[in-house]
Amino acid sequence: MAPSRSLVFLVAVLSLWGSGHSFQPLFVLNGNSTTHRVITRQAILRKTAEVCRDIAASEGRPFSLVIDNALTVEKVQSACSGNSTLVLSTVRFHTSIATMYFSNALVDVVYALSEEHHFDDETFKGGREVLTTDVAAVKASVKLENYMAGRLTLGQACHSLQDFYSHSNWVELGNTSPYSALITPDQNMTNLAGPDVATCRNCTNGDCANNLLPDLLQQGLLTSGYFNIFSSEKPAGKCSHGGSFDKTSKRDPIGGISKDTVSSSHGPLHQQAADLAVNATVELLEDIRLAVGDTNFLRLMGLSQSTVLCFVIDTTGSMSDDIAEAKRVSFEIIDRKKGTQQEPSAYILVPFNDPSVGPLVLTTDADKFKAEINKLSASGGGDIPEMCLSGLQLALTAAPPSSEIFVFTDAPAKDAYLKSTVSALIESTKSVVTFMLTDVLDSRRRRSVPGQRSQGISRAMNQADAQLYRDLARASGGQAIEVTKAGLSAATTVIEDSSTSAVVNVFQVVSNPGKPDKFNFTVDGSIKNMTIYITGTSSLTFNISSPSGASQSSSVSSGSLASMTTAGNLRRLSLNGDNQTGLWEIDVNSNDPYSVKVIGQSSVNFIYNLVEPHEGTHGDYSLKEGRPLTGGNATVLVTVTSDAVKITEVTLYDSSGPTEVNGTLLPQDDGNILVTFTDIPAGDFVLRIKGGDSTSSRSTTTNGFQRQASTQIKPSSISVTAQVNGTSIEPGSSISVPFTVASMSNGAVNQNASGTFTVNAQNDRSYTSTSPSSVTMSGGRANGTVSLTVPSSASSGTDVTLTITAQNSAATDINYTVLRFSVTAKVTDVTRPVCEVVSTTGNCSSSVCSSSQWGLIANISDGANGTGIDSLTVRQGNGTLNTSTSISGGVSVTVASYSASCCSPSVELRIVDKVGNVQLCTGQVKAAATTAAPTAAPANTTANSTAFGLHSVSVRHSLWCALLLPFLWW
């Protein structure tokens, strides 16, 4: 059923007040309040630095970074990279953190009326259930190496956890440490104010400093404010959230207890709440770290110097040479970079033919990737077109944002109807797609492939077929490289170029239709290893000129400025020497379509996200999905990865005009920049930034700085918005997604517009889905609903991406929305594993520690109703751990046998069950040698610990004390 106008109105209302219902999501335009974004980023940087510090200590490496609230992404990345000689890039770290804080902000929109997601209305148990479900989903996603899904869910979990401290009276009760029971669901939540317990009195003349009842504070009872934008109803005597949108705060007891901002009802306690929210988020991250391990935790945080290696490969009969080349180049990259900081952060492989697509291979294990790509063989394909775009769709949703994806094919796309979906995913993920097209022929030539099922079947695509791939490559900032199969190995050097660390896009332009033109670009002193790619017909000629005035023409393959190789329509120029700073010029002579792309290595780069403003009481921004509106305004959040440069100019540039739209810059306190563009015309734009040294006012001199985004930004006169009431789906369940298509004029709905719009709703998992194929507009709007069913066999921790596109009847304009849902099963096991000590052996009284051994045996189980032990590892200690499994009383028991030299007199075991509940067991010998220092306990441990020793017992929680008391006989 289509959404009613009242639902559309409700969504509009929620967008107005959402930013006033919690810590500010992203920015504070007035005042000194701390936002969810700052809280989340501080916690991520602190915990990431702590993990890197602990890894360095375990490896005997120095770690000098001071871990405090002054951490920056660049400082943490540098410290975690050790003494790396690489050109360091923080783009992936910045991007991952942005993913989490934008997901955090989304809670105020998607779950605006859910009291559990904000710990409103005293829903402490319901709020903890939300956290328990989200945290379990994060751990499941990491287990499946689905880090993107994990980040999205983690951001939402952080929002709910952080809201507890601004919405409850935890701070007013005098607490200075986080409420750990929120993330340990097998702990009882005590001292909760009952439903009939009065908690507040009226504020006095707008002063709410003392509106909490003294009895409540004396008894240490926990409460939170009630909140409702439609009704003033609330239980008698209960506190309200407060604020202009909260109608309950106008009813006795009047006022609120929110600490969301410095101007909230309890605003003077805002910073204390924010500080506790940071510490609580650090505690949550530690719990996840213990469950997934240090390496996977750093992957979840996005701490990587390298991109993914992602191949989409046609496996039909004529592709034997292409598959062999993909194997060769991938194996060469793996063998050269495995074990180094330049090793790809993940490996993705999507084979396709017709009708098969996949299976998707996503792994961080290089050997597994090798084995999977080795399995590929060329066969079949008698009907020529293949499912290329379906394979690309799967890769785009599996790869992290800003990835580079390489597609190998020699056939047209049978699924060309997915072009709008793939285009939307390219723009949404900002991923770059490069096509390796072999044996593209003109429309008069065909070739037959021996051994095909039908004699004489042509396997070559013509120029019209190839244009689809060229369009997608252009939209993404990639290239369509057209080459013979014999020449493919010369073209795959672009894959090796992209796998280098800290690659930046300096300049890029596509000329279609082609025309002779001159292009300038500025190279700053941070850039090394410059490479220029020029694609075009064989008749294309060019000349490059350096800042010193030297030049080199296209007829010279090895000259004073560059060495050039040619493969099909690609010319690759590797610039000579390191002194490349200044203004360069490329003069291209061609009347056929061509492209120019300039890349290099530099630690100075930028990321950007389209955001849109809220109009609530505080004013804020949230992530915008879809294209900006033609004739309207657009706001972009720009993050530069270095404070060594000062950005002076941000523009939207369309080379076909040429058209350039200048943005208005609003620098933020944390170094980010909000850029606003007004009255954006139609066109195919890219974002360019320019500036100079941070100590210089010059922007276009030899000290100039220039970078360009790869992905095109295409304004649209169509708006597509979806109204979702959740971002997770249980296996075996369905979800309905109402959506609205609107015709826009100068940023507003054109109420006189009418007509029919083509709708295409696709999901990347091929789950059962229904949607209208078209909608008819009335009053400038049209409504529809997409239904999506997740099979019961879907694994918790996976996700599904739904893309809804709408196109006008003339097929000249299109817009989209991309929705990502996590597949999350209900959590039934919330109890941590139990560790029972059976015996200890050994005597470490000798003065020479290396001459003696000690050991212990412990029984470890997850109980009769648990999901079972998933992993058991030594977290601290230098001994040997062996395990065996037995059944006792119908319960599976893991027997852990640990032995070590007396030089390592203590041990900490990390026990994780199958849903990520964590238990730490620590133990030490009776008497350590005087020459041996005890193993230090890890910092900031929040998981429960069971301690066992020969003389003393230290148990952190009474529950485990009761469980272990019968076994502590010594």
N, C-alpha and C positions, 0 to 999 in steps of 0.2 A: 504494500500500500504506500502511495506517495506521501511524503511528509506534509503536514498541514501548515498553513501560514502561521498558526500559533507556535508550532515547533520552530519555524524559521525565526520568529520573533524571540522565542526563548533563547535560542543560540545567540542572537544579537545581544540580548540582555546579559547573558553570561560573559560575553566578551568584554562587556563594560566593567563588570565588578570583579572579575576573576583576580585581577592584580591587587585588589584590596583585601583578599581573603587569606593571605599567608605572607611569609617573608616575600619581598618583591622578587619576582622570578629572575629578571636579567639586569635591569639598570635602575638606578635611582636618579631621576632628573632634578629632584629638589631634596636637599637634606643630606644626612650622613648615615643613612640606614644601610645595613648589610643585606645583600640579596642572596637568594638561593644559589645564584651563579657563583658568587664569591665564596660562599660556604662550601659548595661542592668542589670548586677548584682547589681551595686551600686544603681540604681533606685529602683529595686525590694526590696533590703534590707532596703532602707530608707522608702519607702512607707509602707512596711510590719511593720516596727518598729513603724511608726506613727499610724497605725491602732491599733496595740496592745497597744500603749500608750493611745489612746483615749478610748479604751475599758476598760483599767485599771482605768482611771479617772472616767468613768461613773459608775464603780462598786466600787469606793472608795478604790482601791488597789494602792500601790506604784508602780512606774515604774522609775527605776534609770538609764536606759541606755541612754548615750549621743548619739544623732542621728547625725552622721557626715559621712564623706567619709571613715572613718576608720572602718566602720562596717564589721563584718564577719558573715557568716551563723551561726556559733556557738553562737556568742554573741546575735544575734537577736532571735534565737530559745530559748535560755536560758531565755532571758528577757520576751519573749512572754509566756513562760511556768510558769512564776511566781515563787512561792515557791514550785514547784513540787518536790516530793521525789522520783519520778521515775528515772530510768536510762534513760537519754535523748538520742535520736538518731536524727541526722540531715540528714540521708540518703534521706528521701523523699523530704526534702526541697532542698538539693543539686541536686537531680535528676530532680525536677521540674524546677529549675533555668537552669540546663543544657539543658533540653528540649527546653526552650525558647531561649537560646542563640544559640543553634544549628539550630533552626528554623530561627532565625535571619540571621545566616550566609548563609542559603540556598537561600535567596533572590538573592545573588550575582551569583548564579548558575542558578536557575530556571527563574528568571526575569532579566537576565544579560542585555538584550537589551531593556528593558522597561524603557523609560525615566521617566514615571510616578512613578515607584517604587523607583526611586532615586532622584526625583525632578531635573533631568537634563533638558536642553533645554527649561528652563523657563516654564515647565509644572506644574505650581503651582496649578491650578484648577484640573487638572487631578490627581496630587499627592494627593490632598485633597480627591478626590473621592475614591482613593485607601484606604486611611486611614479611611474614613467614612464607606466604605464597610467592611473592616477588623474589625473595632471596633464594628460595629453592629453584626458581626458574633461572636465575642468573647462574647458579652453580651447574644446573643441567645444561645450559647453553655452552658454558665453558667446557664442560665434559665432551660435548659434541664439536668443539672447536668453532662454535658459532659465536664469535666474539662480538659481532655487531649486534645481534639480538640480545646478548648479555648486557651490553652497554645501554641499550634502550631501556631494558627493564630495571637495571641498576639505577639509572637516573630517576625513574619514578619512585623506586623504593627510598632513595635519598630524600625526595620531597616529603613523603609522608613522615619519615623519621624526623626530619628537621622541623616540620610543623608542630610536632608534639611539644617542643620546647618553647614555641611562641604562642601556642594555643592553650596549654595547660598551666597549672600553678606550680609546676616542678621547681621553677626558679624561686618563686615566692616562698616555697617551703624551706629555702635555705640550702638546697642541694647545689653542690659544686662539681659533681661528676655525673656522667650520663646514667640514665635508667636502663641498665643492662638487660633487665627482664624483657624489654621490648624486642630484643633480637635473640633471646634464649627462650623459646616457647615452652620448654619443659620446666621453667621456673614459674612459681605462683606469682601473680600480681596482687599485692596486698595493699591495704590502706586505701582502697578505692571508695570514694564517697558514694553511698547508696542512693537509689532513686528518690528516696523520701528525705534525704539530708539536704537542708538548706545550705547554700554555699556563699552567697553574695548578699550585699545590701546596696541600696542606691548610692550612686556616686553623688558627691556634693558639689553643686555648681560646676559640673563638668570635670571635677577632680576625682579620678578613680583610684588614687594611690592606695586608699584604705578600704576598698569596697569588698574585699574578701573577709568573711566572718572570722573573728578571732578564734572561735572554737574550732573551726576548720583547720586553721594553721597550728593551733596547739595540739590537736590530735594527729597532725601530719596526714590529713586526708587529701587524696588526689582528685582534682576536678578539672574540667575544661569548659570553655564557653559554648553556649548554644548559638546557632547561626541559621538564619533563614531569610531569603530575600522576598518571600511571598507572604509569609504569615508571621504574626508577632507571638504566636503560641509557644510556650515553653513550660516545663514543670515549675511549680511554685517554688520561689526562693532560689532558683538556679541562676548561675552567672551566664552572661551573654558574651559572645565574641567581641562585639562592638564595631563601630564604624558606620558610615552613612548608609550602607547597603543592608545592614543587619537590622531587620525589623524587630527582632526579639529584644534588642538593646533599648528600644523605646518603651518597653513594658517593665514594670517592677520585677526584680530590682534593675533599675535603669543603669546603663553604662556597659562596660565590658572589661575583659582582662587580657586582650590580645597584646602581644609584644612584637607584632609584625614589622613595625617601623618605629622610629623615634617619636613619631606623632601619634602613635596608637594609644589606646586607653592606659596601658601599662608601659608606655614608650620608654620611660627612664630605665627600665630593665631590658630594653631591646638588645643591647650589646652583650649582656650576660647570657641571654637566650641564644644569641647568634654564636657566641663562643662555645656554649654547651652543644649546640647543633653541629659545630665543626668537630668537636671531640667525639660526639656520638657517631658521626659519619665515619671518622677514622676507625672507631671500634667496629662498625659494620664492615668496613673494608678489610679489617684484620680477620674477621670471621670468614669472609670469602677467601682471603689469602690462604688461611689454614686449610680450607676445604679443597682448593684447587691447586695449591702449591705455588712457589715463588715464580717459576718461569711462566706458568699460565696466567698468573695474576698480572705480571708485567705485560703480557700480551693483551689481556683484557683492558689494561690502562692505555694501550696503544704505544707503548714505549718501544719504538723500533726505528732503525736507521734505513730500513729497506722497504721496497714495495712488495706486493705479492707478484708471483709469476703465474699469469692466468692465460690459458690457451682454450680457445673454442675451435674444435677441429672437425671438419667434414671427413667421414670415414668411408665414403663410397668408393667404387671400384677404381677410379682414375687418380686417387689421392695417395698412392703409395709413396711417391717421391716427396710429397708435402709432409706426410706423417714422418717419414725418415728424417727430414730436415728439422721438424719440430722436436723430435727426439734428440737430434744432434746438438741443437743450440741449447735446449734445456739442460741436457746432461753436462754440457760444457760450463754453463753458468753454475750449476749445482756443484760440480767438482771443483771449480775454482773458488767458490765462495762459501762452501759448507763449513760451518764452525767459526766463521768470521762474523763481524758486525754487519757485513754486506750480504749475508745469506738472506734470500727472500724470506719475508716474515710469514708467508703462507704460500701454498701451492694449490692452484685451482685448475681442474681439467673438466671440460664439458664436451664429450663427443656427440655428434649428431649425424643423421642421414635422413631417410624417409622410410617409415614413419617415426623412427626412434629418436629420442633426445635423452642424453644422459646415459648412465647415472652421473650425477654431479660428484666429483671428487674434490673435497676440501680438506686439506691436511697441512700440518706444520712439519710433517715427517718427509724429508727429501727422498729417502729410500722407498717409502710407500708411493710417492708420486712417480718415481722412476718405474716402479713395478707396474703401476696403472697405465702409464703412457706406453710402456713396453707391450702391453696387452693389445694395443690398438692395431687393427689391420684393415686394409682397404678391401671392401667387397660390396656387391650389389649396386644399386643406384640406377637402374635402367630407365626410369622416367625423368631423369635430368634434374628438376628442381628439388632442393633439399630443405630441411627444417632449420635453416641457419638462424633466423631471428628468434626462434624458440630457444635454441642453445645460447644465444647472446643474452636473451632475457634472463635465463637462469644464472648466467655468469654475473650480470649486472647486480642482481639481488644478493648473490653470495659474496661478492668481493667487497672489501671495505670502500668507503668513499674515496674519490680521487685516485682510484686504481687505474692501471693501464692494461687493457685487454687486447689480446691478439687473436684475430679470427683467420683461420686458414680454410679456403674453399676455392673451387673452380666452377661452381654451379650457381644458378640463380636461386633466389629464395622462394620456396613454395609457400611460405607463410608471410608474404608481404603485407598481409592485413595487420600484422603486429608492428608495422613501422611506427604508428603513433604511440604505442605502448613503449617500445624500445626508446624512442626519442624522449618520452617523458622520463624514463628511468635514467637515461644519460644526463639529462638536465638536473634531475633530483640528486643523483649520486656524484655528479661532476666527474665521472669516470671518462677516460680517454680510450677510444676504440680505434685500433688500426687494423685494416683488412689486408691480408696477403692474398691477392687475387692472381691466380696463375692461369695463363693462357686465355686472357680476355681477347676476344676477336671482334672485328667489325661485323656489321650486320650481314655482310655478303659471304662470310667464311664460316664453315663448320668443320668439325673434325669428329671422327668416330673413334671410339675406344675399343680396342680388341678385347674380346672376352666378355663383353656386356651381354645381358640376357637377351636383348633384342639387337640383331645385327643392324649396323648403320646408325644406332642412336648417337646423337651428338651430345658431348659432355661439356662443351664450351659455352660460356655465357657471352652474349653480345654486349655492345656498349649500353643499350637501354637497360639490360639486366644489371649491369655494373653500376648504373647511376644511383640505384637505391643504396648501395654500399658507400658510394662517394658522399651522398647526402648525409648519411649517419656519421661518417668519419668527420665531415666538416662540422656538423653540429657539436661533436664531442671534442674537437681540437686534435683529432687523430689524422691518419692519412690512409688513403686507398692506394696501395702500392701494387701496380700491375706489372707482372713479370712472368717470364717463361719459367717452366719448372726447372730447367737447367740453371737458370739465373737466380733461383730462390735463395740460395745460400748467401749470395752477396747482399740480398735485401734484408735478411734477418739480423744484420748488424744493428738495426734499430732496436731490436729486442735487447741486445747486449747493452746498448746505450741507455735504455730505460731502466735497466737493473742496477745502474750505478747509484750510489748514495747522493742525496741532496740535489737532484735534478730540478732546475728551474726553467720556466718558460719565459724567455725574454721578449720575444716578438713572434707574431704569427698573423698571416693574412691569406685569404683565399680570394682569387679574382675569377669570377664567373658571371658573365662572359669575360674572357681574358682581354686585356689591353696592355700595351706597353706602359710601364709605370716605374717610379723610383720610390724606395722605401728607406726610411732612416730608423735606427734604433741605437740606444745608448747602453754601453757596457760599463759597469762600475768595477771597482778594484777587487771586489770579493769574488768575482766570477772566474772560474777556471774551466779549461777543457771545453771550449766553445765548439758547437757543431751546428751546421746549417743544412736543412733539408729543403730541396726544391723539387716539386713534382710537376710534370707537364709533358707535352708531346715532344717528340724528338727534334722538332724545329725550334724549340725554345732556346734562346740564348740569354746570357746575363753577364753582368760585370759587378764585382764587389770591390769596395774602396774602404780602406782602413782610416783611422783617425790621423795617421801620419801622412796620408795622401797617396800611399801605395795602392795599386789596383791589380786585379787579376780577372781574366775573362774566362768564360765557360769552355773555351777551347784548350785551356791549360789544365791538365789533370794534376800536375804537381808544380806549384808555383811558390812565390815568396810569402803568400798569405795563407794558403790552404792546400791540402791534399784532397783530391776528389775521386770518388768511385761512383760508377753508374750501374744501376740494376733496374732494367725496365724503364718505367717513367720516373724513377727516383735518382736524383743526384745528391750524394752525401758529401759535404765538405767539412773536413776536420781542420780547424784553424790552427796555425802554427804558433808556438811560443806562448808565454804567459802574459806578455805585455799587450793586452787587448783592450785596455781602458780607453773610453772616448766614444765619439759619434761615428757609427758605421753607416755605409750606404750600399744598398743592393739595387741595381738597375736591371729590370727584367724586360725582355722584348719578346712578346708572344701575343697573338690574337686568339689563342685557344685557352681554355681554363687552366689555371695553375695555382700552386700554393707555395708559400715560403714559411718556414718555421725555424726559429733560432732558439737553441737550448744551451745550457751550461751547467756547471756545478757551483753552488753557493749556499751558504748557511742562511742567507737573507732571502726570505720568500714571504708569501702571504696566503691566508685563506679568507674566504668570504661566505656570507650567508645572507640571503634575502630575509628580512624580518618585516613585520607589520606592527603598527602601533595599536595599543589599547587606548580607550578613551575613559578609563576609570578614574577614581579619585586621585591616584598617584601618578598615573601615566607610566606605560612600560611597553615593551616589545615582546613579540613571540615569533617563532620561526614561521615563515610563510612558505606554504607548499603551492606549487604551480607557477605559472608565468605571471609577471607583473602586467598591469593593465595599460593598454595603449591610451595615451592622452592623460593618464593618471600619474600619481607619484609613486616612487619606489624608494625603500630604505635598505641599505646594505650595511651589515656589520663587517668591518674589515679588521683582521688581526695580522699584524706584521711580526715576523719571527725574529726580529732584532731591534734593539733600541739604538743601534748605531746609525740608523737612517731616520730622516724626518719626512713624512709623506706630505707633499704640498698639493698634489693634484690626483683626483680619482675621476675617471671618465668612462662613459659607455661609448664604445667606438664601433662604427659600422663602416667597413672599407668600401662597400658597394656604392655609397653615396658620393663622396664619403660624408658620414654624419658623425658628429661628436657631441655628446651631452655631458656637460660639466656638473659634478656633484658638489653639494655644500657639505663641508667637513665639520663634524662635532667631535673633537677628541674626548675620550673618557679618561678617568683617573688611572685606570689600569693599563693604559697604552692602546686600547682598542679605539677604533674610530667608527662613529655612526655617519654614514654618507647618505644624503637625501638627494634624489633626482626628481625634478618636477616636469610635468607635461612631456612624458616620454613618447616619442613618435614610434611608428611602426618601423621594424628593421630587424636585422640579425646582428646583435651587439655582442661585444666581449668587454670585460672589465679590464681597464688598464690603470696602473698606479705609477706615479712618478714622484720623485723627491730628490733630496740631497743628503749629505752627511748631516747628522743631528747637530753638529756644531757649525753648520754652514747654512746660509739662506739660499744658496744657489741650487737650482733644480734642473737645469739643462746644460750645465757645463760639463767638463770632463769628470767632475765629481758626481755627476748625475746618477740617478737610480731609476730603473725602469723594470717593471714586471707586467706580465699579461696573463689573465686567466685563459684556460684552454676552452672551456665550455661556453657555448653561445647562450646569451640571454635574449629571448624572443618575446617581446610584448604581445599581448592578445587582447581582443575586444570581447572575449568570452571569459566568464568566471565559472569555475567548477568548485563547489564546496561540499564537503561531506559532513554529516552529523553523526558521530560515533559516540556510543555510551560506554566504551571500554576499549582497551588495547590488547586484551588477552582473550584467548578462546580455549576452552577445554577440548581435549580429544573426544570425538563423537558428538560434538554439539555444533550448532549453527549460529550465525550472527547476521543481522539485517543492517545494512548501511544505507540510510536515506541520503540522497544527494540532490543538489540544486544546480541547475545550469542557468546562468543569467547573461543577457546581452548588456554590455557595458559601453558607456560613452563618456569620455573624459573622467573616468574613475567612478561614475555613478551608474545605477541601473537605468537602462533606456526603457522606460515603461511602455513606449509605443512599439517596441520591437515585437515581431512575431516570426513564425517560421518553424521548421523542423530541424533538429540537430541530431546527427548520428552519434550514438553512444557506443563505446567499446570498453567493456570491463573485463580485465584479464588478471589472473593470479599466477604466480610463478611455480606453484606446486601442482597445477592441474587438478585442484580440488573442485568438487562439484559446486557450480555457481550458476545463478540465474540473474538476468538483468534485462532491461528493455534494450532493443537495438536502436531505438530513437526516442526522442521526447519532443513534444510540440509546445511551443512557447506561447504563454498568454500573459500580457502585462509585463513583458520583459523577462519572465522567469518560467522555468519548467522544472518539475520535480520527478524523481524516480527513486527506485530502491534496488540495491544489489544484495542478494543473499549468498552467503558463503558457508559451506559445510566442511568441517574438518573431520576426516575419518578417525574412527576410534583407534586405529593402528598408529596414528601420528605420535611421535615421541615428544615428551615434554622437553622443552629447551630448543625445539625447532621454531621456525617462524614462517609466516606466509605474507607475501607482499601483494596487495591489491592495487591495481592501477586503473583509474577511471578516466577516460578521455572523452571529450565532446568536440565535434567538428561541425562547422556551419554547412549549409546545403551546397554552397559553391566550392567546398573543400579548400578554401583559401585561408582559413583560420582555425586554430585548435588550441585547447587548453586542457589541463589535467589536474588530478590530485592523486598522490601516492600515499597509501596507508599501509603500515606495517604492523601486523598482529603477532604477538608471541603465542605459541602453543604451550599452555601451562596446565598440567594435571593437578588435581587436588592433592594437598599434602596430608597424608595420614600418619606418617612417622615423624614425630617432632622430638623424640627422645634420643639423647646422645648415647653412643655405645658405652658399655661398662667394662672396666679393666679390673680384674681380680688377681692379686699376686698369690702365686702358689708357693714359691720358694725362692731363696737367694743362696748363692754359693760364693766361696772365695774369702780370702783374708788379705787385706791391703795394708797390713801393719808394717811391712818391710820398708826400709828407707829407700830402696831402689824400686821405683814403681814399675819399671819395665820387666822385673823378674816375677811379677805376680799377675794373676788373672782373677776376675770376678764375673758373676753372671746372675741372671734372674730368669724365672719362668712366670708368665702371667697368662691367665685365661681371659680372652676378650670376646664379648658377644654383643649382639644388638637386640637381645631379648626375643621373646616368643612372637611379638607383634611387630618387630622391626623389619626393615628392608634388607638387612644383612650388611656385613662388613665389605666395603669396597676397596679400601687400601689401608695398609699399615706400614709406616715408614719411620725411620730414625730421623728426628728433626734436630736433635742435639746429641752428640756423642760420637766416638770414633771406634765403635765396636762392630760386631757382626750380628745380624738379626736373621733368624730362621723361623719359619712358620709351618704349622700343620693344622689340619682341620679335623674335628671330631664332633659327634652329636651327643649332647648330654641333656636328658629330659626333654627330648624333642627339639632342642635349641641348638643351632649350629654354633660351635665354639672354636675360635681360632687360638691355638696355643702358640704364644710368642716366646722364643728362647733367645735371650740376648747375652752375649759374652764380650768382654773387653779387657784390655790391659788396665792395670790400676793407675796408669798415667791418665786415663780417661775415666774418672771415678763417678761420673753421673751420666744419666741418659734421659732423654725426653722422646717419647713415642707419640706420633701423630696418627690418630685412628679416625677414619672417615667412613660413614655408612653410605649406602647407595643413593641417598637423597641429599648428602652433604652435611649431615650433622657431625660435629667434630668433638672429639675428646682428646685431651692431652694427658698422658701418664708420665710422670717424672719420678726418678729414683736415683739413689746414690748408695755407695758402699758405706760400711760402718766406720772405717778409719782410712783416710787417704794418706798416701805417702807425703811427707813434708815437702818434697820437691815438686809436687804436682799441684797445680791450681785447679779448683773446681771449674767445670764447664759453666759458663755464664748462661743464665736463663734468657731467652729472647725477650726483647723489649716489647711493650704494648700488647701482651698476650691477653686476649679476651675470652678465648675458649676455656671451658672448665678444665681444671687439672686434677688428676688423681696422683698424689705423691706417696711414694713408698720408700722406706729406708730401714736400716738396721737398728737405728736408735730413735729416730723421731718421725712424726707424721705431720704433714702440713696439708690440710684439705681445705679448699676454698669455699665449698658449699656444703651445707649440712646434709643435703640429699646424698651426696657421694660419701660423706662420712658414715652415714647409716648403712650404706651398701657395703662399705669396705671394712667396717669395724670388726666383723667376725674373722677377717683374714689377717688382720694386723696383730698377729699373736706374739711378735717379738717386742 
